[in-house]
Amino acid sequence: MALASPPGAGSPDLDAEAALAARLRLVVTRLNRALRQQVAGGLTTSQISTLATAARLETPTLGELAAAEQVQPPSVTRMVAALESARMLERRVDPDDGRVVRVAVTGEGHRTLQRIRSMRNALLARRLRRLSVEERRQVADLVPLLERLVDS
């Protein structure tokens, strides 16, 4: 006779899915922490994120930058001021509407982002080299799946 699952217990498939989700969350968090520790230019992780977002958006307004970073406008204003002081960002008046201020990444900001990205890529490359050829192939196969998780 089969035993019934206790009330509130999930199915084995759901339990396995939840366990996989927990393991994935933990390993992604740990890997992200290791990567975020690779910094340059004395910037905080929030400043790096703001700088990278400004570069991706090219010349966003402060409001666009705040929305993309998911922070309140006063927070992004302080972040931009700090990055301006570090000569990583500069404010520009919108050529079509003089009331609008946009931010642009300076040459120094682009160079700093490139150094940080190079350091982070080097860390991952060193860790990947510890894996066997077959394990690296498995990681390569996994990347498109992780990209789908991020995009969904």
Protein Blocks (a to p, Z undefined) as FASTA:
>chain_A
ZZdddehiacfklmmmmmmmmmmmmmmmmmmmmmmmmcghhiafklmmmmmmmmmnopac
fklmmmmnopafklmmmmmmmmmmnopaccdddfklmkbccddddfklmmmmmmmmmmmm
mmmmmmmmmpcfklmmmmmmmmmmmmmmmmZZ
